[in-house]
Amino acid sequence: MQYEPTLNRAALIDLAIQRYFAQVDAKNMDAVLDCFHDEALFCVQTAFTRHAGKAELRRMFTDFFECWQTIIHKDFTCTVDEKNGRISACFEAVLTGHDGSVTRLFNTNFWRIRDGKFQEVYVYMSGANPLV
């Protein structure tokens, strides 16, 4: 299904990078969940996992935030389809464990936007899925 686009290029990038990833890195649960529709779908394609709805997303992010001392997403390359309200981003995720161990992932996310929020998120990861 195609949703009516409501965000311009700059707003799509802001949603993905500042409103979402910056808040994930800050472990700001309310701000992260505010980026999603109530019935949003979040799929990690490379791990065959799927989370549907804010309750499942809250549980997933709670576990993710608790597992890592620090979370950093950086070096973004975004591709924007303003006409259809879609965006993708390639980036590096640097996850530091409570024991000081570091996990680096090189990921790509694809988002479908509806009414200025994520309706669908598809994630491709270079390593093991920390979003279970």
N, C-alpha and C positions, 0 to 999 in steps of 0.2 A: 504494500500500500504506500502511496505517495502522500506526504503531508504538505500542506500549504506552507511555503517558506516564510518565515517571519524575521529572520536575522540576516544582517548583511555580513560580508566577509569578516570585517573587524570584530563584530559581535560573536560570530561563530568561533573565531580563534580565541577570543576572550573567554567564552564559555568553556572551551576545552582546556586552555592553559592556566588561566587565572582563577576562574570560578571553580573548576574541577581539580586539576592536578595540584595547584598551589594549596588547595584546601586539604587534599589527600595528604600531601607532605606535612601539613600542619596538624594532621589528625583531627580536623574540625568536622566531626560527624554531621552536625546539622547543616552546615554549608555544603558538604559533599552530597547529602541526600536531597538537598534543595535543587540540585542539578537534574534530578530524575523525575519523570512522571510516576504517579503512584503505582502503575502497572508496568513499569519499564522492564525490559529484558536485557540481561547482561550475560554474554556468552564468552567463555574462553575457548576459542575454536581449537587451539592446539592441545587442549586437555579434555575436551568433550564435557565441559562443565557449563551449567546454566543456572542462573539465579533470576527469579521473576518476582517483581513487586518489591516495595520498599522494606517490608519486614525481612525478606531474604537478603536484600542488599545491606541492611543494617547489620545483620548477623555476620555476613561476609566481611564487611569493613571493620567491624568490632574485632573479629579474629585477626584480620590483617594488621590492624593498628597495634594490637597487643603483642604480636609475634616479633615486631621489629622495633629496635630502639630509634632508628631514624629511617625515613623514607625520602628519597630524592628522585624526582623525575626531571630530566634535563636534555639539552641539545635537541630540541624539537624541530622537525621539518613537517609543516602542515600542507595539506592539499585540500582546497576548499571548493565545493560545488555550491555556490551561493544560490543559484537558480533553483536547486532542488533541496536546499537546506541540509546539506551533508558536509561532513568534514572527516579527514583522516589525519593521523599524526604518527610519525616514526620518532622514537625517542629512546634514551637510555634510562633505565630504572636502577638506582643504586640503593640496595637494602642492607642496612647494618644491623646485625643481630645483637641481642643483649650480651653475648659473649665476645663481641667485637668482630665477628666474622662478617665478610662482605659478600653479597650476592649481586652480580651485575646481569641485567637482562636487557636485551635489545628488542623492543616490542613495536608493534603497530596496532593502533586502535582505529576502528571505523565507527562513526556515530551517525545515527538517523535522528534528526531533531524534529520535535513536534511542539508547537507553541513555545519555543524558546528553551525547551528542556530535552534531555535525552529520553528518547523512546526506546531505542535499541543501541546496544554497544556490543561490538564484536572485537575481541582481543586475540592477537597472535603473539605468542611469547617465544623467546629463544631458548628458554630453559624450563625448569619445573615451575608449575603453577602455584604461586603463593596465595591465590584468591580462591580458596576452597570453602 
